[in-house]
Amino acid sequence: MATAKYTKTFMPINKVKEKEFLSRPMGCKAVGFSFVRYRPGEGATYVHRHKVQEEVFVTLQGTGSIILDGKRIAMPEGTIIRVGPTVYRALGNDSAKDVVYMILGAVPPKKFPLGGRTLLGDGIPNREKVPRWKKR
């Protein structure tokens, strides 16, 4: 069976639930992407880094925050941050309203897929470092 040359879907921001992993349903081979909605005071429950994958985080709606190697950085709507593989990161919401992010990642397609639960599967969690998210 031949692989489609393109795939189209529709994901209005107001329909994004907690996490919408779209790479596999879209048939992506070397690009990982998802939409994430965090309610006030919610966010990642641990930090993680990667072996080779860099990630790009885009705030589509609201104002959130990201923790990069222990430093908390505000992410108002329209903010785009690229994070190198070895940086520990956690994404969340310290604001009073919902925030919606788009998360993108990719690695060179050599030796793809790497396996695991996510598309690219090279995440290294540190469950000892637990971010605390505040409602404002």
C-alpha positions as CSV (number, residue, x, y, z in Angstrom):
1,M,0.0,0.0,0.0
2,A,1.4,3.4,-1.0
3,T,1.9,6.1,1.6
4,A,-0.2,9.3,1.0
5,K,1.8,12.3,-0.2
6,Y,-0.1,14.5,2.2
7,T,-2.5,14.3,5.1
8,K,-4.9,17.0,6.2
9,T,-6.8,17.4,9.5
10,F,-8.5,20.2,11.4
11,M,-7.8,21.1,15.1
12,P,-9.4,24.3,16.3
13,I,-7.7,25.6,19.4
14,N,-10.9,25.6,21.4
15,K,-11.3,21.9,20.8
16,V,-7.8,21.0,22.1
17,K,-8.2,18.7,25.1
18,E,-5.4,18.0,27.6
19,K,-3.1,16.4,25.0
20,E,-3.6,15.9,21.3
21,F,-0.8,13.8,19.8
22,L,-1.2,14.1,16.0
23,S,2.1,12.8,14.5
24,R,1.0,9.2,14.1
25,P,-2.6,9.9,13.0
26,M,-1.1,12.3,10.4
27,G,1.3,9.6,9.1
28,C,4.5,11.6,10.1
29,K,7.7,9.7,9.7
30,A,10.3,12.1,11.2
31,V,8.3,14.9,12.8
32,G,6.7,14.8,16.2
33,F,4.0,17.4,17.1
34,S,1.2,17.8,19.5
35,F,-1.1,20.3,21.1
36,V,-1.4,20.6,24.9
37,R,-3.9,22.5,27.0
38,Y,-3.0,23.2,30.6
39,R,-5.6,24.7,33.0
40,P,-4.4,27.2,35.7
41,G,-1.9,25.5,38.0
42,E,-1.4,22.5,35.7
43,G,1.7,21.4,33.8
44,A,4.3,18.7,33.4
45,T,4.8,16.6,36.5
46,Y,8.5,16.1,36.0
47,V,11.3,17.6,33.9
48,H,12.9,15.7,31.0
49,R,15.6,16.1,28.3
50,H,16.4,14.2,25.1
51,K,19.3,12.3,23.6
52,V,19.2,13.9,20.2
53,Q,15.8,15.5,19.7
54,E,15.5,19.3,19.9
55,E,12.0,20.7,20.5
56,V,10.1,23.8,19.7
57,F,7.4,25.1,22.0
58,V,4.8,27.6,20.7
59,T,2.2,29.4,22.9
60,L,-1.0,29.5,20.7
61,Q,-3.4,30.8,23.4
62,G,-2.9,32.3,26.8
63,T,0.2,32.8,28.9
64,G,2.2,29.9,30.2
65,S,5.7,29.2,31.4
66,I,8.5,26.8,30.7
67,I,11.3,25.7,33.0
68,L,14.6,25.3,31.3
69,D,17.5,23.9,33.4
70,G,15.7,25.2,36.5
71,K,15.0,28.7,35.2
72,R,11.3,29.6,34.8
73,I,10.5,31.7,31.7
74,A,7.2,33.3,30.9
75,M,5.6,32.3,27.5
76,P,2.9,34.8,26.5
77,E,0.8,34.0,23.4
78,G,3.0,34.0,20.3
79,T,6.2,33.0,22.1
80,I,8.3,30.4,20.3
81,I,11.2,28.7,22.1
82,R,13.6,26.2,20.6
83,V,15.2,23.9,23.2
84,G,18.3,21.8,22.6
85,P,18.3,18.1,23.4
86,T,20.3,18.2,26.7
87,V,18.3,21.0,28.4
88,Y,16.0,19.7,31.1
89,R,12.5,21.2,30.4
90,A,9.0,21.3,31.7
91,L,6.0,23.1,30.3
92,G,3.1,24.4,32.4
93,N,0.6,27.1,33.3
94,D,1.2,29.6,36.2
95,S,-1.6,31.9,34.9
96,A,-5.3,32.3,35.8
97,K,-6.6,31.1,32.3
98,D,-6.0,28.1,30.1
99,V,-3.0,28.0,27.9
100,V,-2.6,26.0,24.7
101,Y,0.8,25.1,23.3
102,M,2.0,23.4,20.1
103,I,5.0,21.2,20.7
104,L,7.2,20.2,17.7
105,G,10.2,17.9,17.6
106,A,12.3,16.1,15.0
107,V,15.5,14.1,14.6
108,P,17.3,13.1,11.4
109,P,15.4,10.2,10.0
110,K,18.5,7.9,10.2
111,K,17.7,5.0,12.6
112,F,14.1,6.2,12.9
113,P,12.0,5.4,14.8
114,L,13.8,5.2,18.1
115,G,10.8,3.4,19.7
116,G,9.1,4.1,23.0
117,R,5.8,5.8,23.8
118,T,6.3,9.0,21.9
119,L,7.0,9.4,18.2
120,L,10.7,9.9,18.6
121,G,11.1,8.0,21.8
122,D,14.4,9.5,23.1
123,G,13.1,11.3,26.2
124,I,15.0,11.0,29.4
125,P,12.8,11.9,32.4
126,N,14.1,13.1,35.8
127,R,11.2,12.3,38.1
128,E,13.1,13.7,41.1
129,K,12.6,17.2,39.9
130,V,8.9,18.0,40.2
131,P,7.8,21.4,38.9
132,R,5.3,23.4,40.9
133,W,2.7,25.4,38.9
134,K,0.9,28.3,40.6
135,K,-2.6,29.7,39.8
136,R,-2.4,33.5,39.7
